[in-house]
């Protein structure tokens, strides 16, 4: 519905080519269905659970890094959507401030610039792009929120 209703009124976040559209939908679903649950595990995890969730997150980020490197639809492009921000950029980029806060709050590295140079550079470009940087949460505030919410999940309930 949204594609048809907003096609001529808003920026085009979806590719016109059917194959490119399928690729974009695949990676957006990958972010939602595979990556986000792992990141949530890092957010609420402790000890071995946190370590396993971090390893799973890194493995998924490495798959995205490989897609940026090997997929000729993404390789050499500014964004997943090409020269303009697209569906995959929004799906992945919308969690960038949260990711950075989780990394600090849990003292983990999920996106290592040395192991994932393309993904790391993409995230920097995305966060600094016009229209995005104006709406991104303040890093200090995001960290404060993540630390407070994480404490609710990781602090054992008081025993009376």
MILOVO-117844 format. One record per atom (N, C-alpha, C): residue number from 0; atom name; x, y, z. Coordinates in Angstrom, 2 decimals, m for minus. Layout:
// residues N
[NUM,'CA',[X,Y,Z]]
...
This chain:
// residues 160
[0,'N',[0.82,m1.19,0.00]]
[0,'CA',[0.00,0.00,0.00]]
[0,'C',[0.87,1.26,0.00]]
[1,'N',[1.83,1.31,0.93]]
[1,'CA',[2.66,2.51,1.06]]
[1,'C',[3.39,2.83,m0.24]]
[2,'N',[3.89,1.79,m0.90]]
[2,'CA',[4.61,2.01,m2.15]]
[2,'C',[3.73,2.72,m3.17]]
[3,'N',[2.49,2.28,m3.29]]
[3,'CA',[1.58,2.88,m4.26]]
[3,'C',[1.08,4.25,m3.80]]
[4,'N',[0.76,4.38,m2.54]]
[4,'CA',[0.18,5.62,m2.04]]
[4,'C',[1.18,6.77,m2.04]]
[5,'N',[2.44,6.48,m1.80]]
[5,'CA',[3.45,7.53,m1.66]]
[5,'C',[4.45,7.57,m2.80]]
[6,'N',[4.22,6.78,m3.81]]
[6,'CA',[5.18,6.64,m4.90]]
[6,'C',[5.64,7.98,m5.48]]
[7,'N',[4.75,8.90,m5.72]]
[7,'CA',[5.11,10.17,m6.35]]
[7,'C',[5.23,11.32,m5.36]]
[8,'N',[4.94,11.07,m4.08]]
[8,'CA',[4.92,12.14,m3.10]]
[8,'C',[6.12,12.15,m2.17]]
[9,'N',[6.87,11.10,m2.12]]
[9,'CA',[7.97,10.99,m1.15]]
[9,'C',[9.22,10.48,m1.85]]
[10,'N',[10.35,10.56,m1.17]]
[10,'CA',[11.57,9.99,m1.75]]
[10,'C',[11.36,8.51,m2.05]]
[11,'N',[12.01,8.03,m3.08]]
[11,'CA',[11.86,6.64,m3.47]]
[11,'C',[12.88,5.78,m2.73]]
[12,'N',[12.44,5.09,m1.71]]
[12,'CA',[13.31,4.24,m0.92]]
[12,'C',[13.39,2.82,m1.47]]
[13,'N',[12.53,2.51,m2.43]]
[13,'CA',[12.49,1.16,m3.00]]
[13,'C',[12.97,1.17,m4.44]]
[14,'N',[13.80,0.20,m4.80]]
[14,'CA',[14.25,0.12,m6.19]]
[14,'C',[13.09,m0.17,m7.14]]
[15,'N',[13.20,0.34,m8.34]]
[15,'CA',[12.18,0.08,m9.36]]
[15,'C',[12.35,m1.31,m9.99]]
[16,'N',[13.61,m1.72,m10.18]]
[16,'CA',[13.89,m3.01,m10.78]]
[16,'C',[13.42,m4.13,m9.85]]
[17,'N',[12.64,m5.09,m10.36]]
[17,'CA',[12.10,m6.15,m9.49]]
[17,'C',[13.17,m6.97,m8.77]]
[18,'N',[14.28,m7.25,m9.45]]
[18,'CA',[15.34,m8.02,m8.80]]
[18,'C',[15.97,m7.21,m7.68]]
[19,'N',[16.25,m5.95,m7.94]]
[19,'CA',[16.83,m5.08,m6.91]]
[19,'C',[15.86,m4.92,m5.73]]
[20,'N',[14.58,m4.85,m6.02]]
[20,'CA',[13.57,m4.76,m4.97]]
[20,'C',[13.57,m6.02,m4.11]]
[21,'N',[13.68,m7.17,m4.73]]
[21,'CA',[13.73,m8.43,m3.99]]
[21,'C',[14.98,m8.49,m3.09]]
[22,'N',[16.11,m8.03,m3.61]]
[22,'CA',[17.35,m7.99,m2.83]]
[22,'C',[17.18,m7.05,m1.63]]
[23,'N',[16.62,m5.89,m1.86]]
[23,'CA',[16.41,m4.92,m0.78]]
[23,'C',[15.47,m5.50,0.28]]
[24,'N',[14.42,m6.13,m0.14]]
[24,'CA',[13.48,m6.71,0.82]]
[24,'C',[14.13,m7.85,1.60]]
[25,'N',[14.96,m8.64,0.92]]
[25,'CA',[15.68,m9.73,1.60]]
[25,'C',[16.54,m9.17,2.73]]
[26,'N',[17.37,m8.14,2.42]]
[26,'CA',[18.28,m7.61,3.43]]
[26,'C',[17.53,m6.86,4.53]]
[27,'N',[16.45,m6.20,4.21]]
[27,'CA',[15.65,m5.54,5.25]]
[27,'C',[15.06,m6.60,6.18]]
[28,'N',[14.58,m7.70,5.62]]
[28,'CA',[14.04,m8.78,6.44]]
[28,'C',[15.16,m9.44,7.26]]
[29,'N',[16.35,m9.54,6.69]]
[29,'CA',[17.50,m10.09,7.40]]
[29,'C',[17.78,m9.25,8.65]]
[30,'N',[17.77,m7.94,8.49]]
[30,'CA',[18.00,m7.04,9.63]]
[30,'C',[16.92,m7.26,10.69]]
[31,'N',[15.67,m7.30,10.28]]
[31,'CA',[14.57,m7.47,11.23]]
[31,'C',[14.53,m8.85,11.87]]
[32,'N',[14.71,m9.89,11.06]]
[32,'CA',[14.49,m11.25,11.53]]
[32,'C',[15.72,m11.93,12.12]]
[33,'N',[16.90,m11.59,11.66]]
[33,'CA',[18.12,m12.26,12.12]]
[33,'C',[18.98,m11.36,13.01]]
[34,'N',[19.21,m10.14,12.56]]
[34,'CA',[20.14,m9.27,13.26]]
[34,'C',[19.53,m8.67,14.52]]
[35,'N',[18.34,m8.12,14.41]]
[35,'CA',[17.75,m7.45,15.57]]
[35,'C',[17.60,m8.37,16.78]]
[36,'N',[17.14,m9.63,16.63]]
[36,'CA',[17.06,m10.50,17.81]]
[36,'C',[18.42,m10.73,18.48]]
[37,'N',[19.48,m10.80,17.70]]
[37,'CA',[20.82,m10.96,18.28]]
[37,'C',[21.21,m9.72,19.07]]
[38,'N',[20.94,m8.56,18.50]]
[38,'CA',[21.28,m7.31,19.17]]
[38,'C',[20.46,m7.16,20.45]]
[39,'N',[19.22,m7.58,20.39]]
[39,'CA',[18.38,m7.55,21.60]]
[39,'C',[18.99,m8.46,22.66]]
[40,'N',[19.53,m9.60,22.24]]
[40,'CA',[20.20,m10.51,23.17]]
[40,'C',[21.40,m9.86,23.84]]
[41,'N',[22.14,m9.04,23.09]]
[41,'CA',[23.26,m8.30,23.68]]
[41,'C',[22.72,m7.29,24.69]]
[42,'N',[21.65,m6.63,24.33]]
[42,'CA',[21.05,m5.61,25.18]]
[42,'C',[20.60,m6.16,26.53]]
[43,'N',[19.95,m7.32,26.53]]
[43,'CA',[19.41,m7.86,27.78]]
[43,'C',[20.29,m8.94,28.39]]
[44,'N',[21.34,m9.34,27.70]]
[44,'CA',[22.15,m10.47,28.15]]
[44,'C',[23.18,m10.14,29.21]]
[45,'N',[23.62,m11.21,29.85]]
[45,'CA',[24.70,m11.15,30.82]]
[45,'C',[25.55,m12.40,30.63]]
[46,'N',[26.82,m12.28,30.96]]
[46,'CA',[27.69,m13.45,30.95]]
[46,'C',[27.71,m14.18,29.62]]
[47,'N',[27.49,m15.49,29.69]]
[47,'CA',[27.53,m16.33,28.49]]
[47,'C',[26.44,m15.96,27.49]]
[48,'N',[25.28,m15.59,27.98]]
[48,'CA',[24.19,m15.19,27.09]]
[48,'C',[24.58,m13.95,26.29]]
[49,'N',[25.19,m12.99,26.94]]
[49,'CA',[25.64,m11.78,26.26]]
[49,'C',[26.73,m12.13,25.24]]
[50,'N',[27.68,m12.97,25.65]]
[50,'CA',[28.77,m13.37,24.76]]
[50,'C',[28.24,m14.08,23.52]]
[51,'N',[27.30,m14.99,23.70]]
[51,'CA',[26.72,m15.72,22.55]]
[51,'C',[25.96,m14.77,21.63]]
[52,'N',[25.18,m13.87,22.21]]
[52,'CA',[24.43,m12.90,21.40]]
[52,'C',[25.37,m11.97,20.64]]
[53,'N',[26.47,m11.57,21.28]]
[53,'CA',[27.46,m10.72,20.62]]
[53,'C',[28.11,m11.47,19.46]]
[54,'N',[28.46,m12.72,19.66]]
[54,'CA',[29.07,m13.53,18.60]]
[54,'C',[28.10,m13.70,17.43]]
[55,'N',[26.84,m13.95,17.73]]
[55,'CA',[25.82,m14.08,16.68]]
[55,'C',[25.64,m12.76,15.93]]
[56,'N',[25.64,m11.65,16.68]]
[56,'CA',[25.52,m10.34,16.05]]
[56,'C',[26.68,m10.08,15.11]]
[57,'N',[27.89,m10.33,15.57]]
[57,'CA',[29.08,m10.12,14.75]]
[57,'C',[29.02,m11.00,13.50]]
[58,'N',[28.60,m12.24,13.65]]
[58,'CA',[28.49,m13.14,12.48]]
[58,'C',[27.51,m12.57,11.46]]
[59,'N',[26.42,m12.02,11.92]]
[59,'CA',[25.44,m11.42,11.00]]
[59,'C',[25.97,m10.13,10.37]]
[60,'N',[26.67,m9.32,11.15]]
[60,'CA',[27.28,m8.12,10.59]]
[60,'C',[28.34,m8.48,9.54]]
[61,'N',[29.06,m9.57,9.78]]
[61,'CA',[30.05,m10.02,8.80]]
[61,'C',[29.38,m10.45,7.49]]
[62,'N',[28.18,m11.01,7.57]]
[62,'CA',[27.43,m11.34,6.36]]
[62,'C',[27.06,m10.08,5.58]]
[63,'N',[26.69,m9.04,6.31]]
[63,'CA',[26.37,m7.77,5.65]]
[63,'C',[27.63,m7.17,5.05]]
[64,'N',[28.74,m7.26,5.77]]
[64,'CA',[30.03,m6.77,5.24]]
[64,'C',[30.37,m7.50,3.94]]
[65,'N',[30.17,m8.80,3.93]]
[65,'CA',[30.46,m9.58,2.72]]
[65,'C',[29.54,m9.18,1.57]]
[66,'N',[28.29,m8.90,1.89]]
[66,'CA',[27.36,m8.45,0.85]]
[66,'C',[27.81,m7.12,0.27]]
[67,'N',[28.30,m6.23,1.12]]
[67,'CA',[28.80,m4.94,0.63]]
[67,'C',[30.02,m5.14,m0.27]]
[68,'N',[30.82,m6.14,0.03]]
[68,'CA',[32.03,m6.39,m0.72]]
[68,'C',[31.74,m7.14,m2.02]]
[69,'N',[30.90,m8.14,m1.96]]
[69,'CA',[30.76,m9.07,m3.09]]
[69,'C',[29.56,m8.81,m3.99]]
[70,'N',[28.50,m8.26,m3.45]]
[70,'CA',[27.29,m8.08,m4.25]]
[70,'C',[27.45,m6.86,m5.15]]
[71,'N',[27.46,m7.09,m6.45]]
[71,'CA',[27.66,m5.97,m7.38]]
[71,'C',[26.54,m4.94,m7.32]]
[72,'N',[25.44,m5.26,m6.69]]
[72,'CA',[24.36,m4.29,m6.51]]
[72,'C',[24.72,m3.27,m5.41]]
[73,'N',[25.59,m3.67,m4.47]]
[73,'CA',[25.98,m2.79,m3.36]]
[73,'C',[27.41,m2.28,m3.51]]
[74,'N',[28.27,m3.10,m4.07]]
[74,'CA',[29.70,m2.81,m4.14]]
[74,'C',[29.97,m1.45,m4.79]]
[75,'N',[30.76,m0.64,m4.09]]
[75,'CA',[31.15,0.65,m4.61]]
[75,'C',[30.08,1.72,m4.53]]
[76,'N',[28.95,1.42,m3.95]]
[76,'CA',[27.86,2.40,m3.82]]
[76,'C',[27.98,3.15,m2.51]]
[77,'N',[27.42,4.31,m2.45]]
[77,'CA',[27.43,5.12,m1.24]]
[77,'C',[26.56,4.47,m0.17]]
[78,'N',[25.40,3.98,m0.59]]
[78,'CA',[24.44,3.35,0.33]]
[78,'C',[23.98,2.03,m0.29]]
[79,'N',[23.26,1.26,0.50]]
[79,'CA',[22.68,0.03,m0.04]]
[79,'C',[21.73,0.36,m1.18]]
[80,'N',[21.07,1.51,m1.08]]
[80,'CA',[20.13,1.94,m2.11]]
[80,'C',[20.79,2.61,m3.29]]
[81,'N',[22.12,2.61,m3.35]]
[81,'CA',[22.85,3.26,m4.44]]
[81,'C',[23.41,4.59,m3.96]]
[82,'N',[23.11,5.64,m4.70]]
[82,'CA',[23.59,6.97,m4.32]]
[82,'C',[22.65,7.66,m3.33]]
[83,'N',[21.48,7.10,m3.17]]
[83,'CA',[20.48,7.64,m2.25]]
[83,'C',[20.16,6.59,m1.19]]
[84,'N',[19.72,7.05,m0.04]]
[84,'CA',[19.33,6.15,1.04]]
[84,'C',[18.09,5.37,0.61]]
[85,'N',[18.11,4.07,0.89]]
[85,'CA',[17.00,3.21,0.52]]
[85,'C',[16.50,2.39,1.70]]
[86,'N',[15.69,1.41,1.39]]
[86,'CA',[15.04,0.57,2.40]]
[86,'C',[16.04,m0.10,3.33]]
[87,'N',[17.07,m0.72,2.80]]
[87,'CA',[18.04,m1.43,3.63]]
[87,'C',[18.79,m0.44,4.53]]
[88,'N',[19.13,0.71,3.98]]
[88,'CA',[19.82,1.73,4.77]]
[88,'C',[18.98,2.14,5.97]]
[89,'N',[17.70,2.32,5.75]]
[89,'CA',[16.81,2.73,6.83]]
[89,'C',[16.65,1.60,7.85]]
[90,'N',[16.48,0.38,7.37]]
[90,'CA',[16.31,m0.76,8.28]]
[90,'C',[17.53,m0.92,9.19]]
[91,'N',[18.72,m0.86,8.61]]
[91,'CA',[19.93,m1.05,9.38]]
[91,'C',[20.35,0.23,10.10]]
[92,'N',[20.28,1.34,9.42]]
[92,'CA',[20.74,2.60,9.99]]
[92,'C',[19.90,3.10,11.14]]
[93,'N',[18.64,2.72,11.16]]
[93,'CA',[17.76,3.22,12.23]]
[93,'C',[18.19,2.73,13.60]]
[94,'N',[19.00,1.69,13.65]]
[94,'CA',[19.46,1.19,14.94]]
[94,'C',[20.89,1.59,15.25]]
[95,'N',[21.48,2.47,14.46]]
[95,'CA',[22.90,2.78,14.63]]
[95,'C',[23.21,3.44,15.97]]
[96,'N',[22.42,4.40,16.41]]
[96,'CA',[22.67,5.04,17.70]]
[96,'C',[22.50,4.04,18.84]]
[97,'N',[21.51,3.19,18.73]]
[97,'CA',[21.26,2.13,19.72]]
[97,'C',[22.45,1.17,19.76]]
[98,'N',[22.95,0.79,18.59]]
[98,'CA',[24.11,m0.11,18.51]]
[98,'C',[25.33,0.47,19.21]]
[99,'N',[25.62,1.73,18.91]]
[99,'CA',[26.78,2.37,19.52]]
[99,'C',[26.63,2.45,21.03]]
[100,'N',[25.42,2.72,21.50]]
[100,'CA',[25.18,2.78,22.94]]
[100,'C',[25.32,1.41,23.57]]
[101,'N',[24.83,0.38,22.91]]
[101,'CA',[24.95,m0.99,23.44]]
[101,'C',[26.41,m1.39,23.52]]
[102,'N',[27.19,m1.05,22.49]]
[102,'CA',[28.61,m1.38,22.51]]
[102,'C',[29.28,m0.76,23.74]]
[103,'N',[28.97,0.49,24.04]]
[103,'CA',[29.57,1.15,25.20]]
[103,'C',[29.04,0.57,26.51]]
[104,'N',[27.73,0.35,26.58]]
[104,'CA',[27.12,m0.13,27.81]]
[104,'C',[27.57,m1.54,28.18]]
[105,'N',[27.86,m2.36,27.18]]
[105,'CA',[28.24,m3.75,27.43]]
[105,'C',[29.73,m4.01,27.22]]
[106,'N',[30.46,m2.97,26.83]]
[106,'CA',[31.89,m3.10,26.54]]
[106,'C',[32.14,m4.22,25.52]]
[107,'N',[31.34,m4.21,24.46]]
[107,'CA',[31.51,m5.16,23.36]]
[107,'C',[31.74,m4.39,22.07]]
[108,'N',[32.30,m5.08,21.10]]
[108,'CA',[32.48,m4.50,19.77]]
[108,'C',[31.64,m5.35,18.82]]
[109,'N',[30.62,m4.74,18.26]]
[109,'CA',[29.75,m5.45,17.33]]
[109,'C',[30.14,m5.15,15.88]]
[110,'N',[30.52,m3.91,15.61]]
[110,'CA',[30.97,m3.53,14.27]]
[110,'C',[32.41,m3.05,14.41]]
[111,'N',[33.34,m3.95,14.14]]
[111,'CA',[34.76,m3.65,14.24]]
[111,'C',[35.24,m3.04,12.92]]
[112,'N',[35.71,m1.78,12.96]]
[112,'CA',[36.16,m1.13,11.72]]
[112,'C',[37.26,m1.89,10.98]]
[113,'N',[38.08,m2.66,11.70]]
[113,'CA',[39.13,m3.43,11.04]]
[113,'C',[38.58,m4.66,10.33]]
[114,'N',[37.63,m5.34,10.95]]
[114,'CA',[37.04,m6.53,10.35]]
[114,'C',[35.91,m6.20,9.38]]
[115,'N',[35.29,m5.04,9.59]]
[115,'CA',[34.14,m4.63,8.78]]
[115,'C',[34.32,m3.20,8.28]]
[116,'N',[35.35,m2.94,7.48]]
[116,'CA',[35.60,m1.56,7.06]]
[116,'C',[34.49,m0.97,6.20]]
[117,'N',[33.88,m1.78,5.35]]
[117,'CA',[32.83,m1.26,4.48]]
[117,'C',[31.57,m0.92,5.28]]
[118,'N',[31.19,m1.80,6.18]]
[118,'CA',[30.01,m1.57,7.01]]
[118,'C',[30.24,m0.39,7.95]]
[119,'N',[31.42,m0.30,8.53]]
[119,'CA',[31.75,0.80,9.42]]
[119,'C',[31.71,2.14,8.68]]
[120,'N',[32.29,2.18,7.49]]
[120,'CA',[32.27,3.40,6.68]]
[120,'C',[30.85,3.74,6.25]]
[121,'N',[30.06,2.71,5.89]]
[121,'CA',[28.67,2.95,5.52]]
[121,'C',[27.92,3.59,6.70]]
[122,'N',[28.13,3.05,7.92]]
[122,'CA',[27.41,3.57,9.07]]
[122,'C',[27.78,5.02,9.33]]
[123,'N',[29.05,5.35,9.19]]
[123,'CA',[29.47,6.75,9.38]]
[123,'C',[28.80,7.65,8.34]]
[124,'N',[28.80,7.22,7.08]]
[124,'CA',[28.16,8.01,6.01]]
[124,'C',[26.67,8.18,6.28]]
[125,'N',[26.03,7.09,6.65]]
[125,'CA',[24.60,7.13,6.91]]
[125,'C',[24.28,8.12,8.03]]
[126,'N',[25.00,8.01,9.14]]
[126,'CA',[24.72,8.85,10.31]]
[126,'C',[25.01,10.33,10.04]]
[127,'N',[25.90,10.62,9.11]]
[127,'CA',[26.26,12.00,8.79]]
[127,'C',[25.50,12.57,7.59]]
[128,'N',[24.67,11.76,6.96]]
[128,'CA',[23.97,12.22,5.77]]
[128,'C',[22.89,13.24,6.12]]
[129,'N',[22.64,14.13,5.18]]
[129,'CA',[21.59,15.13,5.36]]
[129,'C',[20.26,14.43,5.57]]
[130,'N',[19.50,14.91,6.48]]
[130,'CA',[18.20,14.33,6.77]]
[130,'C',[18.28,13.28,7.86]]
[131,'N',[19.42,12.63,8.01]]
[131,'CA',[19.58,11.61,9.06]]
[131,'C',[20.19,12.24,10.30]]
[132,'N',[21.28,12.98,10.13]]
[132,'CA',[21.97,13.51,11.31]]
[132,'C',[21.07,14.44,12.13]]
[133,'N',[20.10,15.06,11.49]]
[133,'CA',[19.19,15.95,12.21]]
[133,'C',[18.22,15.20,13.11]]
[134,'N',[17.98,13.93,12.82]]
[134,'CA',[16.99,13.18,13.58]]
[134,'C',[17.60,12.07,14.44]]
[135,'N',[18.90,11.89,14.33]]
[135,'CA',[19.55,10.85,15.14]]
[135,'C',[19.56,11.27,16.61]]
[136,'N',[19.35,10.33,17.50]]
[136,'CA',[19.40,10.65,18.93]]
[136,'C',[20.80,11.11,19.34]]
[137,'N',[20.85,11.95,20.34]]
[137,'CA',[22.11,12.39,20.91]]
[137,'C',[22.81,11.17,21.52]]
[138,'N',[24.09,10.92,21.17]]
[138,'CA',[24.78,9.72,21.68]]
[138,'C',[24.80,9.62,23.20]]
[139,'N',[25.04,10.72,23.89]]
[139,'CA',[25.08,10.68,25.36]]
[139,'C',[23.71,10.33,25.94]]
[140,'N',[22.66,10.90,25.39]]
[140,'CA',[21.30,10.58,25.86]]
[140,'C',[20.95,9.14,25.55]]
[141,'N',[21.32,8.67,24.37]]
[141,'CA',[21.02,7.28,23.99]]
[141,'C',[21.73,6.31,24.92]]
[142,'N',[22.99,6.60,25.24]]
[142,'CA',[23.73,5.75,26.16]]
[142,'C',[23.07,5.73,27.54]]
[143,'N',[22.65,6.88,28.02]]
[143,'CA',[21.97,6.96,29.31]]
[143,'C',[20.70,6.12,29.32]]
[144,'N',[19.93,6.21,28.26]]
[144,'CA',[18.69,5.44,28.15]]
[144,'C',[18.98,3.94,28.10]]
[145,'N',[19.97,3.56,27.30]]
[145,'CA',[20.32,2.14,27.17]]
[145,'C',[20.80,1.58,28.51]]
[146,'N',[21.65,2.31,29.20]]
[146,'CA',[22.15,1.85,30.49]]
[146,'C',[21.00,1.68,31.48]]
[147,'N',[20.09,2.64,31.53]]
[147,'CA',[18.96,2.55,32.47]]
[147,'C',[18.03,1.39,32.12]]
[148,'N',[17.71,1.24,30.86]]
[148,'CA',[16.80,0.15,30.46]]
[148,'C',[17.47,m1.21,30.62]]
[149,'N',[18.74,m1.27,30.30]]
[149,'CA',[19.47,m2.53,30.42]]
[149,'C',[19.51,m2.97,31.89]]
[150,'N',[19.65,m2.03,32.79]]
[150,'CA',[19.68,m2.35,34.21]]
[150,'C',[18.40,m3.06,34.65]]
[151,'N',[17.28,m2.68,34.07]]
[151,'CA',[16.01,m3.33,34.41]]
[151,'C',[16.00,m4.81,34.01]]
[152,'N',[16.69,m5.12,32.91]]
[152,'CA',[16.73,m6.51,32.43]]
[152,'C',[17.81,m7.33,33.14]]
[153,'N',[18.88,m6.68,33.55]]
[153,'CA',[20.02,m7.43,34.08]]
[153,'C',[20.13,m7.44,35.59]]
[154,'N',[19.32,m6.64,36.27]]
[154,'CA',[19.34,m6.61,37.73]]
[154,'C',[18.34,m7.63,38.26]]
[155,'N',[18.81,m8.55,39.09]]
[155,'CA',[17.86,m9.54,39.65]]
[155,'C',[16.82,m8.87,40.54]]
[156,'N',[15.62,m9.40,40.56]]
[156,'CA',[14.57,m8.80,41.39]]
[156,'C',[14.96,m8.91,42.87]]
[157,'N',[14.52,m7.91,43.62]]
[157,'CA',[14.80,m7.88,45.06]]
[157,'C',[14.03,m8.99,45.76]]
[158,'N',[14.70,m9.63,46.70]]
[158,'CA',[14.06,m10.69,47.47]]
[158,'C',[13.61,m10.09,48.79]]
[159,'N',[12.35,m10.35,49.14]]
[159,'CA',[11.82,m9.79,50.40]]
[159,'C',[12.05,m10.71,51.55]]
